Amino acid sequence: MNPIRNLEKLNLKLPDVSVPGGSYVSVNIRENIAYIAIQFPILNEEYFYQGRLGNEVSTEQGYKAMELCAMNVLAQVQNKIGFDKIVGLNHIDIYFQSGTNWDDSPIVANGASDLFVKVLEKKGKHSRAIFGVEKLPRNFSVGLTATFTIIKE
């Protein structure tokens, strides 16, 4: 597994690491599990994909928004842990806000799932849960949390 090379093959570059918007840490390590705090579609401090899926944000844009959230997770992992210490991605929780009649959350969730597998290969396989919520901070359409098993030092 070479995540940096895989990112290059996809013509992707890790974004700058975002900083927490409150009283918490972006990566919390307990034993050999790393918990990644919610990541939003932010690129180098600029907000993207704000609004409700199915209203202001299309399903295709939602897929891209989840890719960006996943890129932010990967940036946190590389910055705070290092890809070389990753045993595997365990689970992701996906949060979204949508219009009343929109029902394509699995397609949007695949934006993160597909990217994790492309970049981390077998170590990117994971379970997931998808939650529709009334409101996300800053009116983001989506958000993503993740847990990784890591090599303990």
Secondary structure as GFF3:
##gff-version 3
##sequence-region A 1 153
A	DSSP	alpha_helix	3	9	.	.	.	ID=ss1
A	DSSP	beta_strand	27	30	.	.	.	ID=ss2
A	DSSP	beta_strand	33	39	.	.	.	ID=ss3
A	DSSP	beta_strand	42	43	.	.	.	ID=ss4
A	DSSP	beta_strand	46	47	.	.	.	ID=ss5
A	DSSP	alpha_helix	59	80	.	.	.	ID=ss6
A	DSSP	three_ten_helix	83	85	.	.	.	ID=ss7
A	DSSP	beta_strand	86	96	.	.	.	ID=ss8
A	DSSP	alpha_helix	105	120	.	.	.	ID=ss9
A	DSSP	three_ten_helix	121	124	.	.	.	ID=ss10
A	DSSP	beta_strand	127	132	.	.	.	ID=ss11
A	DSSP	three_ten_helix	137	139	.	.	.	ID=ss12
A	DSSP	beta_strand	142	150	.	.	.	ID=ss13
###
